[in-house]
Amino acid sequence: MLFSTAFRRTAVQRLAMAGNGRRGLATASPGGSGAFVHTLYRNVFRSNIAYLTYVFAGAIVVEWVYSKGIDTAWEISNRGKLFHQVDWTKWHFHLDEEEEEEEEEEEDE
């Protein structure tokens, strides 16, 4: 029984070599589109700390880009109506008149 198991293993290994000395598709180093997945695994998914770092850094970058995009869209759609875009020299406030009157009264005294 031990011999038959060893024989089957070597037969399977010979079939996996596929006659040209190369390993089968499942164990070969990836090429083409599989290279991206292999690089991603090697750099990101290999350890938990690297994966968590990429997740948190990615969340921060995506939040920043999303926030800038929404702010830009909001300012374009409300051009001229926002607080920092209003020309305050065109506005005359009643509070200013009262302060001027008080200053004139103090000067008169």
CORSUL-V829701 format. One record per residue. RES is the residue in three letters. PHI is phi as a letter, one per 30 degrees, with the letter a starting at -180 (999 if undefined). NEAR is the number of other ideal C-beta (glycine too) atoms within 8 Angstrom. D_LAST is the distance of its C-alpha to the last C-alpha in Angstrom with 1 decimal. Layout:
[[RES:PHI:NEAR:D_LAST] [RES:PHI:NEAR:D_LAST]]
//
This chain:
[[MET:999:4:119.6] [LEU:d:5:117.6] [PHE:d:6:119.3] [SER:d:7:118.6] [THR:d:8:114.9] [ALA:d:8:114.8] [PHE:d:8:116.8] [ARG:d:8:114.4] [ARG:d:8:111.4] [THR:d:8:112.9] [ALA:d:8:114.0] [VAL:d:8:110.4] [GLN:d:8:109.1] [ARG:d:7:111.5] [LEU:d:7:110.5] [ALA:d:9:106.8] [MET:d:11:107.6] [ALA:h:7:108.7] [GLY:i:4:111.4] [ASN:c:5:109.2] [GLY:i:4:108.0] [ARG:c:7:104.5] [ARG:d:6:102.9] [GLY:d:9:102.3] [LEU:d:4:99.2] [ALA:d:4:97.6] [THR:c:6:97.6] [ALA:d:8:97.2] [SER:d:4:94.0] [PRO:d:8:92.1] [GLY:b:5:91.8] [GLY:i:5:89.9] [SER:d:5:87.5] [GLY:d:8:88.6] [ALA:d:9:87.2] [PHE:d:7:83.7] [VAL:d:9:84.4] [HIS:d:10:86.1] [THR:d:8:83.2] [LEU:d:9:80.8] [TYR:d:9:82.9] [ARG:d:6:83.3] [ASN:c:7:79.5] [VAL:c:8:77.8] [PHE:d:6:80.2] [ARG:d:7:82.2] [SER:b:5:80.0] [ASN:d:5:77.6] [ILE:d:6:74.8] [ALA:d:11:75.0] [TYR:d:10:75.1] [LEU:d:8:72.0] [THR:d:8:70.2] [TYR:d:9:70.9] [VAL:d:8:69.9] [PHE:d:8:66.5] [ALA:d:8:65.8] [GLY:d:8:66.9] [ALA:d:8:64.7] [ILE:d:8:61.7] [VAL:d:8:62.5] [VAL:d:8:63.2] [GLU:d:8:60.0] [TRP:d:8:58.0] [VAL:d:8:59.8] [TYR:d:8:59.5] [SER:d:8:55.7] [LYS:d:8:55.1] [GLY:d:8:57.3] [ILE:d:8:55.6] [ASP:d:8:52.1] [THR:d:8:53.2] [ALA:d:8:54.8] [TRP:d:8:51.6] [GLU:d:9:49.4] [ILE:d:7:51.9] [SER:d:6:52.1] [ASN:c:8:48.3] [ARG:e:8:47.3] [GLY:i:6:43.7] [LYS:c:6:42.9] [LEU:d:9:42.2] [PHE:e:4:38.9] [HIS:d:4:39.4] [GLN:c:7:40.6] [VAL:d:9:37.7] [ASP:d:4:35.5] [TRP:d:5:32.1] [THR:d:4:30.4] [LYS:d:4:31.9] [TRP:c:6:30.2] [HIS:c:4:26.8] [PHE:c:6:25.4] [HIS:d:5:23.2] [LEU:d:6:21.6] [ASP:d:8:20.3] [GLU:d:9:18.6] [GLU:d:8:16.9] [GLU:d:8:15.7] [GLU:d:8:14.5] [GLU:d:8:12.6] [GLU:d:8:10.9] [GLU:d:8:10.1] [GLU:d:8:8.8] [GLU:d:8:6.4] [GLU:d:7:5.3] [GLU:d:6:5.5] [ASP:d:5:3.8] [GLU:d:4:0.0]]
//
